[in-house]
């Protein structure tokens, strides 16, 4: 019985962590980028360097997670843990991964960004060009954000943005201004990724008349993602 539980737990941990890696990579590369007009070579290089730093930090974190999971699996397979201890270990690991994919509320150090639109026309421009919001999210992800939300909607790998009947829908739910994005991560790095010269916030202000307010916070709270994540085509491959 113990051997069965240990084998079962090992497979579950391996599957869950593989899923997390996939989600992380999708979050990193799926979101739409916008081009920044007028950006000099030096500014572009600085921007790319900042993003590269964020990606390296995320890669190092994933590598550490892989080693931790491999260590846990080895420990489980070689130990004589009781069934209740195995269940508690599985529970703790599942809670951690649910946090990472958005199935848990989250809080931590980070930033709050508010998009300020005094002109109603600016609001129409933004929701019709919501790829600008996606670009903000992408910059935050590249800077190492560990969780992002806009208003009351958690951003996850399967989050959808859609303009419909005069409203912006996120996760199939309409959201209204003010648009406030919250991100958990290193506040200085997150802020710098958005405030870089000729970056996304510069573009919003100078090309669309949308200004912004960024506040670094000791505690940022993110809601949980409440919809079920359903995969129609992906299947688990067992070794």
SULRA-V196972 format. One record per residue. N is the residue number from 0. D_FIRST is the distance of its C-alpha to the first C-alpha in Angstrom with 2 decimals. Layout:
BEGIN
n=N d_first=D_FIRST
n=N d_first=D_FIRST
END
This chain:
BEGIN
n=0 d_first=0.00
n=1 d_first=3.81
n=2 d_first=5.41
n=3 d_first=5.10
n=4 d_first=6.25
n=5 d_first=8.64
n=6 d_first=9.94
n=7 d_first=10.45
n=8 d_first=12.21
n=9 d_first=14.22
n=10 d_first=15.50
n=11 d_first=16.44
n=12 d_first=18.27
n=13 d_first=20.02
n=14 d_first=21.13
n=15 d_first=22.33
n=16 d_first=24.26
n=17 d_first=25.78
n=18 d_first=26.90
n=19 d_first=28.50
n=20 d_first=30.40
n=21 d_first=31.71
n=22 d_first=32.80
n=23 d_first=34.52
n=24 d_first=36.42
n=25 d_first=37.50
n=26 d_first=38.74
n=27 d_first=40.61
n=28 d_first=42.47
n=29 d_first=42.74
n=30 d_first=45.23
n=31 d_first=48.91
n=32 d_first=51.22
n=33 d_first=54.93
n=34 d_first=57.70
n=35 d_first=59.70
n=36 d_first=63.39
n=37 d_first=65.70
n=38 d_first=63.05
n=39 d_first=64.50
n=40 d_first=62.86
n=41 d_first=62.29
n=42 d_first=60.77
n=43 d_first=58.54
n=44 d_first=57.46
n=45 d_first=56.66
n=46 d_first=54.69
n=47 d_first=52.67
n=48 d_first=52.07
n=49 d_first=50.68
n=50 d_first=48.31
n=51 d_first=47.31
n=52 d_first=46.50
n=53 d_first=44.22
n=54 d_first=42.45
n=55 d_first=42.01
n=56 d_first=40.54
n=57 d_first=38.05
n=58 d_first=37.18
n=59 d_first=36.64
n=60 d_first=34.42
n=61 d_first=32.26
n=62 d_first=32.07
n=63 d_first=30.91
n=64 d_first=28.25
n=65 d_first=27.03
n=66 d_first=26.86
n=67 d_first=25.06
n=68 d_first=22.33
n=69 d_first=22.04
n=70 d_first=21.85
n=71 d_first=19.08
n=72 d_first=17.00
n=73 d_first=17.81
n=74 d_first=17.00
n=75 d_first=13.52
n=76 d_first=12.84
n=77 d_first=14.49
n=78 d_first=13.36
n=79 d_first=11.16
n=80 d_first=11.17
n=81 d_first=9.87
n=82 d_first=8.42
n=83 d_first=12.10
n=84 d_first=13.47
n=85 d_first=11.61
n=86 d_first=12.95
n=87 d_first=16.30
n=88 d_first=16.53
n=89 d_first=16.04
n=90 d_first=18.56
n=91 d_first=21.04
n=92 d_first=20.94
n=93 d_first=21.44
n=94 d_first=24.32
n=95 d_first=25.95
n=96 d_first=25.89
n=97 d_first=27.05
n=98 d_first=29.93
n=99 d_first=30.84
n=100 d_first=31.04
n=101 d_first=32.94
n=102 d_first=30.52
n=103 d_first=31.20
n=104 d_first=34.57
n=105 d_first=35.62
n=106 d_first=38.25
n=107 d_first=39.71
n=108 d_first=42.90
n=109 d_first=44.80
n=110 d_first=47.83
n=111 d_first=49.35
n=112 d_first=51.74
n=113 d_first=54.14
n=114 d_first=56.25
n=115 d_first=59.70
n=116 d_first=61.68
n=117 d_first=64.96
n=118 d_first=66.36
n=119 d_first=64.91
n=120 d_first=65.66
n=121 d_first=63.33
n=122 d_first=60.50
n=123 d_first=61.25
n=124 d_first=61.35
n=125 d_first=57.96
n=126 d_first=56.06
n=127 d_first=57.74
n=128 d_first=56.74
n=129 d_first=53.27
n=130 d_first=52.40
n=131 d_first=54.02
n=132 d_first=51.21
n=133 d_first=48.67
n=134 d_first=50.47
n=135 d_first=50.07
n=136 d_first=46.32
n=137 d_first=46.17
n=138 d_first=48.13
n=139 d_first=45.78
n=140 d_first=42.73
n=141 d_first=44.54
n=142 d_first=45.29
n=143 d_first=41.61
n=144 d_first=41.16
n=145 d_first=37.59
n=146 d_first=38.29
n=147 d_first=41.36
n=148 d_first=42.71
n=149 d_first=46.05
n=150 d_first=47.20
n=151 d_first=44.22
n=152 d_first=42.42
n=153 d_first=39.58
n=154 d_first=40.05
n=155 d_first=36.98
n=156 d_first=36.68
n=157 d_first=37.49
n=158 d_first=40.29
n=159 d_first=43.40
n=160 d_first=47.00
n=161 d_first=49.66
n=162 d_first=53.26
n=163 d_first=54.03
n=164 d_first=56.98
n=165 d_first=58.18
n=166 d_first=54.84
n=167 d_first=52.16
n=168 d_first=48.73
n=169 d_first=45.56
n=170 d_first=42.18
n=171 d_first=44.45
n=172 d_first=45.85
n=173 d_first=49.50
n=174 d_first=50.20
n=175 d_first=53.56
n=176 d_first=55.43
n=177 d_first=55.33
n=178 d_first=52.71
n=179 d_first=50.66
n=180 d_first=48.03
n=181 d_first=45.64
n=182 d_first=43.58
n=183 d_first=41.26
n=184 d_first=41.87
n=185 d_first=44.52
n=186 d_first=47.56
n=187 d_first=50.14
n=188 d_first=48.55
n=189 d_first=48.00
n=190 d_first=51.57
n=191 d_first=53.06
n=192 d_first=51.38
n=193 d_first=53.23
n=194 d_first=56.50
n=195 d_first=57.31
n=196 d_first=60.87
n=197 d_first=61.20
n=198 d_first=57.56
n=199 d_first=56.17
n=200 d_first=57.59
n=201 d_first=60.94
n=202 d_first=60.91
n=203 d_first=60.16
n=204 d_first=63.03
n=205 d_first=65.62
n=206 d_first=65.00
n=207 d_first=63.84
n=208 d_first=65.17
n=209 d_first=61.76
n=210 d_first=61.43
n=211 d_first=58.33
n=212 d_first=57.18
n=213 d_first=54.36
n=214 d_first=53.06
n=215 d_first=50.64
n=216 d_first=48.36
n=217 d_first=46.09
n=218 d_first=43.85
n=219 d_first=43.40
n=220 d_first=41.29
n=221 d_first=39.77
n=222 d_first=38.64
n=223 d_first=35.40
n=224 d_first=35.46
n=225 d_first=35.15
n=226 d_first=35.06
n=227 d_first=32.07
n=228 d_first=31.80
n=229 d_first=31.77
n=230 d_first=31.69
n=231 d_first=33.60
n=232 d_first=33.63
n=233 d_first=30.99
n=234 d_first=27.67
n=235 d_first=24.59
n=236 d_first=24.70
n=237 d_first=21.46
n=238 d_first=21.91
END
